[in-house]
Amino acid sequence: MRNFKSLEIWKKSHQFTLDVYKLTKDCFPKDELYGLTSQIRRSSASIPTNIAEGCGRKSNTELSRFLQISLGSATEAEYQLLLAKDLGYINEELYIANEKNIQEIKKMLTGFLKNLPPDT
């Protein structure tokens, strides 16, 4: 079992989730509360959640499965950020900053997956 809180990828994705909550609170219209706001919050929170759950599993095979789910959630959040920009909820500057963060998270997840040793 790993301590997920010590992982840089967990820290980065947790901070991204906090940023998304602030972004959606400050920038998204109230009529999106049950639409895009809810979706992007869930997808962003799913990234560190699945990293944490995977770290609580016994094998690297199981951890890998949860890291892949995190990667899928990161890609989902990436699209939702683009949609928010295209709908005019966030400006280009906010989009670029958050897009940069999600790309870094995806690269870190991919690297973690590649370097995860097989179960023995």
Residue pairs with C-beta under 8 A, 6 or more apart in sequence:
1 55
1 56
1 57
1 58
2 55
2 63
3 55
4 10
4 48
4 51
4 52
4 55
4 56
5 11
7 51
7 55
8 108
9 51
9 105
9 108
9 109
9 112
10 48
10 51
10 52
10 55
12 101
12 104
12 105
12 108
13 44
13 47
13 48
13 51
13 70
13 74
13 105
14 48
15 101
16 44
16 47
16 77
16 98
16 101
16 102
16 105
17 41
17 44
17 45
17 47
17 48
19 98
19 101
20 40
20 41
20 44
20 77
20 98
21 41
21 44
23 90
23 94
23 98
24 32
24 37
24 40
24 41
27 84
27 89
27 90
27 94
28 36
28 37
28 84
28 89
29 89
32 89
36 80
36 83
36 84
36 87
36 89
39 76
39 80
40 77
40 80
40 81
40 84
43 73
43 74
43 76
43 77
43 80
44 73
44 77
46 69
46 70
46 73
46 76
47 70
47 73
47 74
47 77
47 105
48 70
50 66
50 67
50 69
50 70
50 73
51 66
51 67
51 70
53 66
54 62
54 63
54 64
54 65
54 66
54 67
54 70
55 63
57 63
57 66
59 119
60 116
60 117
60 118
60 119
61 118
61 119
63 116
64 113
64 116
67 109
67 112
67 113
67 116
68 113
70 109
71 106
71 109
71 110
71 113
74 102
74 105
74 106
74 109
75 106
77 102
78 99
78 102
78 103
78 106
81 90
81 95
81 98
81 99
81 102
82 95
82 99
84 90
84 95
85 91
85 92
85 94
85 95
90 98
